[in-house]
Amino acid sequence: MKILVTGGAGFIGSAVVRHLIQKTDHLVLNVDKLTYAANLDNLVSIDQSPRYRFEQADICDEAGMKELFHAFQPEGVIHLAAESHVDRSIDGPRTFLETNILGTYSLLQAARSWHNISSTEQQERFRFLHVSTDEVYGSLGAEGLFTEETPYAPNSPYSVSKASSDLLVRAWQTTYGLPVLISNCSNNYGPCQFPEKLIPVIILNALEGKPLPVYGTGTNIRDWLFVEDHAVALVEILLHGQVGETYNLGGNSEKRNIDLVHEVCRILDRLLPDSPHLPHDSLIRFVPDRPGHDQRYAIDSSKIQRELGWQPSVTFEQGLEQTVRWYLENRSWWQKILQRGHRHDQRLGTA
């Protein structure tokens, strides 16, 4: 297939592109605006492939998206381009509404334009996979799991923007007959994650002997999914999922934030026995909680396991060890980001 991936220079998007080029025979067009969290260094392992092409473009540019669709003639779309950091959405919600809602609208219109003039065979093959988040479901209590039938109850500007884009995608199928699928995933972690998210922030701060910030009392719970497992799942959904269906993706790895931070510190203590900052958990500092911080997310992934045979390939312990080792062995990757002026120790989202 010819597959158009939006946001393919980002954390999850680059994992999807690498998987498609390294593990399949599909052709890939990577469309990315190259905003602050995008990084073409994520793709150096595959960017010389004759099956890979990159186009710097903004998904909010409806006319530009239509031109790309008509030129590339994709048979599948994996839509990952999005603003994704909750703290940034608290400080500046407008960008999230523009990219996540209006950008998805522009992409749906471009896909619809191309789908309408395609041949019957092309129309039958075409699929549009919209990648979303479990945060659209809101906050869970101590018990239960999010399923594909859980009502939406988003609580942050980020999750509201993603919930809105999910509903747009559904409406474009119902109203215009566009063959769509939706996935809602739990928290991702792994190599190439921009150092504003919890795990890379903890790793980089620990290496520098800086405080390890934990929001509130650290009792908020998240389900963690290794990014490379997520990439495999998304390709499976695009190729074999049932059009019109939603698939929840989780790692079966619920962890309290404070327990996750302690585990990262234990791995660093073991891998860096000569660090001047041992034990690294002595650097933990509790900070004022994020406004509207959801207490618990947990995903029921039984539908995709049952229908498509997908399940996580690594345990959380294995994936976390791989992740910590990657940041230790690829310092030049994140040092370039810091040299561009990003501050991983800067607090955002205090409202």
Secondary structure as UniProt FT lines:
FT   STRAND          2..6
FT   TURN            7..9
FT   HELIX           11..23
FT   STRAND          27..32
FT   TURN            36..37
FT   HELIX           40..43
FT   TURN            44..48
FT   TURN            50..51
FT   STRAND          52..56
FT   TURN            59..60
FT   HELIX           62..72
FT   STRAND          76..79
FT   HELIX           86..91
FT   HELIX           93..96
FT   HELIX           97..102
FT   HELIX           103..117
FT   HELIX           120..125
FT   STRAND          127..133
FT   HELIX           134..137
FT   TURN            148..149
FT   HELIX           157..176
FT   STRAND          180..185
FT   STRAND          187..189
FT   TURN            191..192
FT   TURN            195..196
FT   HELIX           198..208
FT   STRAND          212..215
FT   TURN            216..217
FT   STRAND          221..226
FT   HELIX           227..240
FT   TURN            243..244
FT   STRAND          246..249
FT   STRAND          254..256
FT   HELIX           257..271
FT   TURN            273..274
FT   TURN            276..277
FT   HELIX           280..283
FT   STRAND          284..287
FT   TURN            291..292
FT   HELIX           302..308
FT   HELIX           316..329
FT   HELIX           331..339
FT   TURN            340..341
FT   TURN            344..345
//
